[in-house]
Amino acid sequence: MIPDPSLNVLGGALASCSTNPVTGFFRDGHCNTCLQDRGSHTVCAVMTAEFLAYSKYVGNDLSTPRPEFDFAGLKPGDRWCLCAARFMQAADEGCGPQVHLEATHRRALEVVPLEVLERHAVRRD
């Protein structure tokens, strides 16, 4: 698998999303992607209780531990490289989590318009 260039939606270098828990298609802490990443795990999202409940309801349980996959389950506040289509679905339903634009891969733009990502961007004070 050959990773796509590590660029974010703002055109800069892709920042780390999370190493605790370790996230990313390549499990490198970044929302890097490649041709084989069919889910486009490119959106660096900040988990909320509302989003985790919604995700579980629609069949993508991210909160339940799965020891067989060395997955402790996510909790509010965790960052995770989320599937772009899952993010878009949640945003359309009004429960999209916040995102870190600097850590969101530019390939997310193939699924999610930049304006939607910007509406959910973590604000800097």
N, C-alpha and C positions, 0 to 999 in steps of 0.2 A: 504494500500500500504506500502510495506516495502522497504525503500531505500537500494540500493547497498552500499557497503563500499565507503566512500568518499575519493577516491584515484585519483591522477592525472596521466597523461600519462607518467610522469617521475618516478612514483612509490612513490611519497610523498603524504602528506596530500593535499587535494583539497582546493585551495585558493578561495576566493570570486571572482566572476566575476563582478557583479554589483548590487548595491542596489538603484541606481538612473540612469536609471530606474531599478526597481526590476525585476530580471530575474530568470530563472530556472523553470524546470518542477514543482517543489514544491513551486515556488515563494519565495525562501529563499535566493536569491542572489548568489547561487552556481549552478553549472551545475550538480547537483545530479540527479540520474536517478533510475529507478526501472523497473520491468518487464512490468508494464502498460504503460511506456513511449515508445509508439510505434515509435515515431519520433526520438528517441535517441537524445534529446536536450542536447548534451554533449560537444559541441565545444564552448569555450569562444572566441567569435569573436569581433573584433573592426570594427564597421560599417564605411564604406566609401561611398561617393556619388556614385561611380561606382558600388559598390556591391548592394546598395539599389536600384539603377535603374535596375540593372540586375535581382535582386530578384523580383521586381515588374513586369518586363517583362515576367518572367517565371511563374508568377501566385502566388507568395508568397509575397504580399505587406506588408512590415514591416514599411513603412514610413508614411502611412496614419493613422491619429488618428481614433480610434474606441472607442468612449466614452461609448458605451454600454458594453464594456469589460474593462473599466477603463484603456485603452491603449492610451497613448498620441502620439504614433508613434515614430519611431527611427530616429535619425539624425546622420550625420557623427561624429565619435568620441565616440558614445555610445558603450558600451559593451553589448553583448547579448548572451545567451546560444542558439546557433544555432543548428538546426537539422544537424547531421553528414552527412547525404546524401545530403542535400542542400549545405553544405560547399564543399563536394567532387565535386558536379556538378559544382559549381562556380570555384573551383580550376582547374578542367578539362577545363573549358572555358577561363581560364586565368584572372579571376577577383575575385579569392578567397581573402577574407579579411585577415588581420593579426590575429593571435591567441595568447592568453596567455596560454602557455603550463601548467603552474602551476595551472591554473583554468579550464583546459580542462580535463574532466573525462576520466578515462582509458577505459571506454566502447566505447569511440569514435574510439578506435583502431580496433573495430570489423568492421568498415566501412571505416575508413581513415588510410592509412599507416602512421607510425610515421615519415617517411622521408618527406611526404607531409606536415604534421603539422609543422615539423621543418623548412621547406622552407618558411612557412608563419608566423613563430614565430616573435613576437615583440622582437626586438633586444635591449639588455641592453648595455648602454655605460659604 
